[in-house]
Amino acid sequence: MMRRQVLVTGVSSGLGRAIAAELDEAGFDVWGTVRTEADAAALRRDGDRIRPVLLELTDPESVERAAGRLRSSGPLYAVINNAGAAVPTPLEHADPAMITELLATNVVGPLRLTQELLPALRQARHSYGDARVIFVGSLITAVPLPLFGPYALTKHALVGLTDSLRAELAPERIRVSLIEPGVFATRIWLRAHDQVLRLPRHRSDDRYRALLDAAPTVALLAHRYGADPAAMAAAVARALTRSAPPARQFVPGHARLVAAATRLLPTRVLDAGAAALGTDRGAAGLRALARRLLRLRRARGARQAARDRAREAARA
Ligand SMILES: NC(=O)c1ccc[n+]([C@@H]2O[C@H](COP(=O)([O-])OP(=O)(O)OC[C@H]3O[C@@H](n4cnc5c(N)ncnc54)[C@H](OP(=O)(O)O)[C@@H]3O)[C@@H](O)[C@H]2O)c1
């Protein structure tokens, strides 16, 4: 049987890379978007079967070119709108031009791409009985988080977008899902870490100092202790292979738990937690947590090494 074609955006790293590899493994013919020739060459060099397509989501012509390339390759069973970015900053200091660009990356570009790919998705619907569209959102739609306002507004937009698109395309059996990841260990957190360090820290009011002091630690913790992207890849693969994909799903377990808890807790409790991050005490608490997690990880590593040595000695 012919492998069904699917497109994953943002496969240069992180979740997109893991999703593309998992779908290839699951028997799909995977196209993956990257932004540079160097990343396209790296994909080819890695011996992956993933076929690179150049795509810059903020550039309408680039979106049109990438979609045209896909349309000329026959039926497309699924598009996974994974590529995305985050720019942490207090909303008070957020440059509107930056917000427009972030919306283009996380919302308008992915919508434009999906619009352009609908003819190829409709072809797949005729060949296979249905077709799929997945948007990658974020757990941030369930949790109020200071500094992540620009990112949160784009991911909240995806909730509305997917709700309407799901209803509009359901009669054609083009099924739309929103998968909202919790904290995964990817480069997005290292980028956030560096971006926070580059923010002007001492404006005249100095109002956000504690928050800006805590943010790099939070980003490093997320990068170090985030979930394995394989869990996200598995969820996407399930959403493509199940007869009834989820309309909206938080992934992995910790995200489902947090989302459920935030539905039960009163907003003022959540707000108090979020606001505490912006205090000196909150920042100190986070640093203490980071040190504790680090010690736990080192102790676990040392115990494992001791067990390995004992096993080696027993074998010798
Ligand atoms: N990791 C998490 O904890 C987490 C949590 C919630 C949601 N998410 C979402 O998961 C998705 C994947 O993120 P990730 O964690 O895997 O981050 P990542 O490692 O930084 O990957 C992001 C991908 O998107 C691409 N990209 C960024 N801006 C783009 C643009 N304007 N046009 C085209 N491609 C662009 C990047 O390409 P370059 O390499 O060229 O920059 C990269 O391939 C994002 O939508 C993110 O919001 C992640």
PDBQT file of the ligand as one rigid body, heavy atoms in Angstrom, charges set to zero:
ROOT
HETATM    1  N1  LIG A 401       8.432  22.608  24.402  1.00  0.00    +0.000 N 
HETATM    2  C1  LIG A 401       7.407  22.924  25.140  1.00  0.00    +0.000 C 
HETATM    3  O1  LIG A 401       7.451  22.833  26.389  1.00  0.00    +0.000 OA
HETATM    4  C2  LIG A 401       6.138  23.409  24.484  1.00  0.00    +0.000 A 
HETATM    5  C3  LIG A 401       5.032  23.632  25.314  1.00  0.00    +0.000 A 
HETATM    6  C4  LIG A 401       3.849  24.059  24.757  1.00  0.00    +0.000 A 
HETATM    7  C5  LIG A 401       3.758  24.253  23.382  1.00  0.00    +0.000 A 
HETATM    8  N2  LIG A 401       4.839  24.040  22.587  1.00  0.00    +0.000 N 
HETATM    9  C6  LIG A 401       4.674  24.257  21.149  1.00  0.00    +0.000 C 
HETATM   10  O2  LIG A 401       5.252  23.188  20.435  1.00  0.00    +0.000 OA
HETATM   11  C7  LIG A 401       5.651  23.633  19.138  1.00  0.00    +0.000 C 
HETATM   12  C8  LIG A 401       7.082  23.172  18.867  1.00  0.00    +0.000 C 
HETATM   13  O3  LIG A 401       7.952  23.822  19.777  1.00  0.00    +0.000 OA
HETATM   14  P1  LIG A 401       9.305  23.159  20.331  1.00  0.00    +0.000 P 
HETATM   15  O4  LIG A 401       9.167  23.092  21.783  1.00  0.00    +0.000 OA
HETATM   16  O5  LIG A 401       9.633  21.942  19.567  1.00  0.00    +0.000 OA
HETATM   17  O6  LIG A 401      10.323  24.346  20.023  1.00  0.00    +0.000 OA
HETATM   18  P2  LIG A 401      11.619  24.433  19.070  1.00  0.00    +0.000 P 
HETATM   19  O7  LIG A 401      12.543  23.323  19.326  1.00  0.00    +0.000 OA
HETATM   20  O8  LIG A 401      12.098  25.836  19.243  1.00  0.00    +0.000 OA
HETATM   21  O9  LIG A 401      11.017  24.255  17.602  1.00  0.00    +0.000 OA
HETATM   22  C9  LIG A 401      10.245  25.244  16.979  1.00  0.00    +0.000 C 
HETATM   23  C10 LIG A 401      10.218  24.946  15.487  1.00  0.00    +0.000 C 
HETATM   24  O10 LIG A 401       9.407  25.952  14.841  1.00  0.00    +0.000 OA
HETATM   25  C11 LIG A 401      10.177  26.552  13.800  1.00  0.00    +0.000 C 
HETATM   26  N3  LIG A 401       9.774  27.948  13.600  1.00  0.00    +0.000 N 
HETATM   27  C12 LIG A 401       9.818  28.945  14.513  1.00  0.00    +0.000 A 
HETATM   28  N4  LIG A 401       9.416  30.100  13.942  1.00  0.00    +0.000 NA
HETATM   29  C13 LIG A 401       9.109  29.810  12.649  1.00  0.00    +0.000 A 
HETATM   30  C14 LIG A 401       8.657  30.580  11.548  1.00  0.00    +0.000 A 
HETATM   31  N5  LIG A 401       8.433  31.900  11.643  1.00  0.00    +0.000 N 
HETATM   32  N6  LIG A 401       8.450  29.969  10.347  1.00  0.00    +0.000 NA
HETATM   33  C15 LIG A 401       8.680  28.638  10.230  1.00  0.00    +0.000 A 
HETATM   34  N7  LIG A 401       9.119  27.848  11.218  1.00  0.00    +0.000 NA
HETATM   35  C16 LIG A 401       9.338  28.435  12.415  1.00  0.00    +0.000 A 
HETATM   36  C17 LIG A 401      11.624  26.456  14.280  1.00  0.00    +0.000 C 
HETATM   37  O11 LIG A 401      12.505  26.638  13.194  1.00  0.00    +0.000 OA
HETATM   38  P3  LIG A 401      14.014  27.246  13.438  1.00  0.00    +0.000 P 
HETATM   39  O12 LIG A 401      14.833  26.125  14.010  1.00  0.00    +0.000 OA
HETATM   40  O13 LIG A 401      14.442  27.675  12.077  1.00  0.00    +0.000 OA
HETATM   41  O14 LIG A 401      13.868  28.399  14.390  1.00  0.00    +0.000 OA
HETATM   42  C18 LIG A 401      11.620  25.044  14.854  1.00  0.00    +0.000 C 
HETATM   43  O15 LIG A 401      11.728  24.100  13.826  1.00  0.00    +0.000 OA
HETATM   44  C19 LIG A 401       5.469  25.153  19.147  1.00  0.00    +0.000 C 
HETATM   45  O16 LIG A 401       4.259  25.478  18.509  1.00  0.00    +0.000 OA
HETATM   46  C20 LIG A 401       5.396  25.488  20.622  1.00  0.00    +0.000 C 
HETATM   47  O17 LIG A 401       4.662  26.665  20.869  1.00  0.00    +0.000 OA
HETATM   48  C21 LIG A 401       6.030  23.625  23.109  1.00  0.00    +0.000 A 
ENDROOT
TORSDOF 0
